[in-house]
């Protein structure tokens, strides 16, 4: 099909739920995208955050190819070698990052197919093990579009068309410990929070705030669910963003979650999510939760390869170094339209004094693929493998767009 026929075909049959840009992407490698007309783009979106190891990394592609010729799917009704190895490698990483914390090891894993599914499972687990129903979530949070995840999400444009949602959810201001403390009571099963609110504007919270949430949950018998779907696996310059909150209380991570939700980059490009919880919470009763494709051998093989790439190529450390450079460069831009630049690692938001849509279009015209985070925030989530020269080109393109009339 030629470009226009592809566009016409998708417009004729797609659900309408996802706005599309006028480009037909047919190939990707590393931090580069190519459209059907041969035009090249620097990817500063990482496929909405899933391409931490870059597109089509050779090690991930090889693992997928080899496993596809052996066994693609097998439910958890049978044991599997790839799944067992993935469990072992993921929990070893979690032990290294969070250590033998006061709340115990993150040792139990349920794999699924997306971050939203991971949130659904985390909420179900919290209600199951506590016998409570209440959930305290944050204003400006985004946790997904399925009913439970949507109930924890704040933005009314996502929520209102599908009301009534799951009962028992309360939203309080993010980064306001007093508000959270007032909301958590004897019927609260869990507090759910992002360390950096992504869709909500790339807003990092204060480490002291998260440590306070941990204390409140401990005092009230509620569980702390940390959503690391976008921030996890190196994105913020640590393996997990919660590690930025460490106060020296113990070796390992910072704010130790009772339940940790993962997704996006976990599968190296293959759809995969997971929620992990501390051993002391126990397990689900047999049969009350499940997933046909969760922890399938193909996804496990891809995830194992992606985790190895992150470690062996030192991409977590690279994200920290490049993220510091990127934040410094953007903060030095002399563009009156910029209100604030914020972020952690290679998760960066530029809050504008005007709407972001014209900026995204201007960047696309200049060969840079970026994201919004609300109506006035430009979000940058480049692959952690991105070349420094490409980041420099992206910064120049951002400056050019922000200093033209199109951005005003």
N, C-alpha and C positions, 0 to 999 in steps of 0.2 A: 504494500500500500504506500502511496505517496503521502506526504505530510498532511495535506488538507483532508484526504480521505480518512486518515487515522483520526484526526480531530473530529470530523463529522460523525464517524462511527461511534466514538466514545460519547459524544454529545447526544447521539440518538439513543443510547442504551444505558448510560451510567445513571446512578441513583440520584444525582444532583446534590448529594451531601457534601462533596468535596470540591471547592472552587479550583479551577485549573488555570495554569499559566499557559500562554501561547507558545509552548515548546513541546516537542515530542522527544523525550529522552530515550535513547536506544542503547547506550553503552556508557560504562563508567569504569574508572580505574583510579585507585588511590584517592586523591581529592579533586579529580576532574570528571566532568560529565560531558557527553556529546549528544547533540540532538540529531534528528533524522536528516537535517540539511548539512551536517558536518560541523556545526558551530560548537565551540568548546567553551565550557564554563568552569570557573573555580567554585568548588562546592564549599560554601560556608554554612551549610545547613545539616550536613551529614544525614540526609534522609529523615529530617525531624529528629535527629539525635541517635539514630541506630548505628551509624557507620563509624564508630570510634576507631576501629582498626583500618578504616578506609574501605573503598569499594573493591570487591573482588580481590582481596588480599590473597596472594598465591597459596599461603599455608591454609587458609580457610577454604579456598576453592578446592584444594587438593583433598582436604579432609572430607568435604561434602561429596566429591566425586568418588572417592574410595568407598565411603560408607553407602552411597547410593547403589553400588554394585553388590552390596552384601545384605543389608537389611535396612529398609527405609523407616517403617513404622512397626511398633509393637507396644501394646498397652502395658501398663504396670501390673497387669494380671500375671505376667511372667517376668522373671528376672532377666537382666540384659547386661552384657559386658560394658558397653558404652555408657549406659546409665550409671552403673556402679562406679566407673572411673570418674564420670562427671560429678556425681555426688561427692566423691572423695576429694577431688581437686577444688571444687567450689567451697566446700566446708573448710578445707585447709586454708584457703585464701581468707575466708571469714574469720577463722581463728587467729590468723596473723594480723588481721586488721583490727579486730575487736577484742582479741585475747580472752583469757578466762575471767571475763568481767564479773562484777558483783551480781549481775542478773543471769549469769551462766552462758555457756557456749551457744552460739547459733548453729544448731546441729541437725534440725529437722527441715526437710525441703519438700515442697510440693511444686512441681513444674507444670506450666500451662503454656498458652500460646501467645500471650500479649501482656503488657503492663496492666491494662484494665482488668484482665482476668486475675492477675496477681492481687490487685486491690480487692476484688470481689472475694477471693479466697481468704485474704488477710482479715477482712471484716467478718466473714463467717467464722473463722477460727476464734477471733476475739470474743464473739458472742457465745460460741460453743464452750470455750474453756472457762469463761467468767460467769456464765449464766445471767449476764446483764445484756441490756439492749442499747443503751445510749452510746453515741459516738460524738466526740467533739472534734470538729474540723476547723480550718482557718479561712477567713475571708481572703479572696483572691487566689485560693487554692485551685489546682486542677489535678484530678486523679483519674480521669477517664470518662467515657460516655455510656458505659453500661449502667444499669439501674443503681447498684450499690455505689459504684465509683462516682456516678453522677450525683448521687445524694451527698457525697462528700465534697463535690466540686462547687465552687461559689458562683461562677458567672451565670446570670439569669438567662442569657440568650441560649445557653446549652440546656438549662434546667426547665424553664417554664413550659416549653411545648410538650413536655412529657409528664407533667404533674398529674396526679400526686406521685411523689417518689417514695423511697423507703422511709418509714417513720423512724424517729429516734435520733435524728442528726441535728446538731447545733453548731452554728458558725460563730467564731469569735475573731477579733482582730489579730492578725499575724504579728508576731514579735511583741506581744503584750502579755506578759506573764500573769499579771493580776487578773486580766480578763479570763485567761485559761483556768487559773486557780478557782475563780468564782464559778466556772461552768462545770468543772469536774466534780461529780458527786457520787453517792453510793450506788447509783444505777448506771454509771458510766463504764462501758466495757473497754473503750479505747479512746486515745487521742491519736489522730492521724496528722502528720505534718511532713512538709518538704523542707529540706535544709536550705535550698534555694528554690523559690517559687519560679518555675520556668514560664509556663503559659501566662502566669499572673504578672509578668513584667521583668523577669530575671531579678528577683529580689532576694538577696542573701539575708538570712536572719542573724541575729547576734548570738554568738556561741553561748553566752551566759543564759540567754533565753531558753535554748534547748536543754542546757543542764538543769535549768529550773523546771522545765516540763518533765524531765526524768524524775526529779524529786517529788513533784506533784503526783505523778502516776504511782510512784512507790507508796506515797502516803495514803492515797485513796483507793489502792487496789485496782487501778485501771492499767491497761496495757498501752505501751507506746509503740505505734506503728510508724515507721520511717519510710517514706516513699522515695526510693532512690532510682526510680525508673529512668529518669533523664540524667541525674547527677552521678549515678554509680559507674563503676568500672573505669575510673580514670578521668572522667570528664572535667572535674574541678581541680585536678592536680593532686588528688589523693585517690586511693582505690575507691573509697566511699566518702561522700561529702561530710558525713557525720564525724569523720576523723578530724576535721578542722576544729571541732568543738572540744578537743581534749583539754583537760585541766590538770593533768598529771596525777589523777586519782589512782590510776593503775596502768600497767603496761597494756598497750593495744589501742583500741579505738577511743573516740571521744564520747559522744552520746550513744550509749549502748541501747539499741532497740530491742524490744521484746519480739517484734515481728518486722522483718525487712522485706520490702517489695522491690523486685528487679524486673527489668524488661529491656526494650529497645536494643542496646548493643550486646545484650547477653548472648544472643545467637549468632553474632557475627554477620548478620544479614538474613538469617533464617528466622522466621517468626518464633519467638520464645519469650516466656516470662516465668517468674518463679517468686514464691514467697517463702521465707526462711524464718524459723522461730527457735527460741531457746529450748533446750532439751527439757527443762523443768516444767514446761507447760503441758507436756504429754503429747498425745497424738489424736487425730480424728478417730471417731468410731468407724469401723470398717463399713464402706459403702455409702457414707453420707456426703462425700465430696469426691469428685473425680474429673478426669479429662481423657477423652479418647486419644488425642495426639500429644498430650503433655508428656515431656521427657522421652519423646520418640528418639530412637537411635541416631537418626540423621541430625536432628537439632542438637543432641548431646555431643556428637562428633564435631559439629560446627562450633559449638560453644567452647569445647575443650581447646580447639585450635585458636579461637579468638583470645581466650585467656592466656594461652602460651605466648601469642604474639604481643599482647600487652606487657607481659613480664619480660620476655626476651629482648624486645626492642625498646624497653624502658619508656614506654609511651606515657605512663602516668607521670613520671618525672618530666618528660618532654612537655606534657600539657601544662604543668606548673610553670616551667620556664617560658614557654611561648605565651602562656596566658598573661604573665606579668608584663612581657614586652608589649603584647597587644593592648592591654589596658592602659599602659603608659602612653603608647602612641596615640590611641583614641582620645585620651584626656588632654593631649597637647594640641588637638585639632582646633584651629581658630574658626569655628563655625557657630554663629549666634543661635542657630536652630537647635543646637545640642543643649539639653537641660541637665543631663547627668549621664555619666558612664559608670556602669557597675558590673560586678560579676565575680566569678571564681574560676581560675584555670581557663580552659577554652570554652567557657559558658559565659557569654558577654552580652549585656543589653545596653543599648544606647537610647535613652529616653529623649524624645524630641519635643519641641514646642509646636509641632504640627503633626499631621497624620502621616503614618509610615508607608501607606500604599504607594504614593508617588516615588518614594525612595526605593522601594523594592523594584518598581518598574525601571527606574533609572539604573539601578545596579544590574538588573537583568540585561539591559541594553549594552552595558559595559562588560558583560561576561562574568558576573558574580551572582551566585545563587544564595540568597539569604532568606531569613524568616521574620515574621512579625511575632511580637509577644504582647498582644493587645493592640489597640488602635494607634498608639503613639510610640511604641518601642520597637526598635530594630534589634533582632536577636541573631547572634553569631554562634554557631555550633559546628565549627569545622572538624573534619576528621583529625584525630590526634596525630596522624601521619602527615599532615599537610606540610608542604615545603615552606621554608621561611620566605622564599621569594614570592610565593603565592599569597601569603599573608600580607606582605608588603604591597603587592598589587591590589589586594582587596582594600587595604586602608586607603590607598590613593584613590581608588574608585569611590569609596565612601565619601572622602573629602570632596571630590569633584561633584558628586550628586548633591551633597548637603550644601554646597555653595552655589548651586544653580537655583533658578526660580522654581523648578519643578518640585523642590522639597518644601516650599514655603506656602 
